[in-house]
């Protein structure tokens, strides 16, 4: 039985090596085929150009190559950023191939974030609690998994003149984005967070996340079943309301989780509303064309901020982790987000 097991492991290892070598070869020819496009983004490719990129499926719609390659060009860095359509069933092979290529690092998007957390050599504190990775950094051959989604939220919060330290937040939703926001807000000094969620198949996962945050940070996190009354009670005592659910997002912009607009009064409850509602573009980024909760909040005099810049700032954090340089976010924002 032991011999059979060993032989099976050997065959599996050989299969991974062969497939990762195949992936490496495909990646090389992919880069050659993209040479003209890449050359338009950076000054030149050298024998020392470092590779970064995005793994996920689909990825063809992503803005990440635009903003990263432009940032590399602006700072004169010898890096390039490419997208690779990698479904979850090919992720281990792709990861092994990228390790062999000694790439600088890469981003992960859906559906690869959870599995990547199991493949990397080490996890950052936030990624460990969340159980998902969106950024991988090559630290002298050790591939470390990070989750910069929450950092992107915190920086977008600061961008509109607010700070999470010592504040209470009402967080609507408990999915991937909400989990990242909740963990980073707790790590960065939030006093208390009410996580409001429906009781579905993911409730137990939310319970574990809340328990882990309470055990590992000084923030008090409460998991509350979402309904009209619980939303009202939580918002009434909060400084910040964040909608991290898909309710109200395009194309279904008619949905709204807050039914009673009277709870959105800056003098009584949350004075800042951050939401992903509407179309994720420059018009909604600063509440110019608000819908749902954002529209209601703006009519009541609350500050409104769209989650679009969370994408920019999570990318900026990944950029810093790879290069040690700060992304020129104002230039990138003006060119691709405003």
Helices and strands as residue ranges (DSSP letters): H 2-33, H 35-39, E 50-56, H 64-75, E 79-85, G 88-90, H 91-100, E 105-108, H 113-119, E 122-123, H 125-130, E 135-139, E 142-146, H 149-159, E 168-172, H 176-187, E 192-197, H 203-216, E 220-225, H 228-236, E 240-243, G 261-263, E 272-275, H 282-285, H 292-299, E 303-306, H 308-323, H 329-336
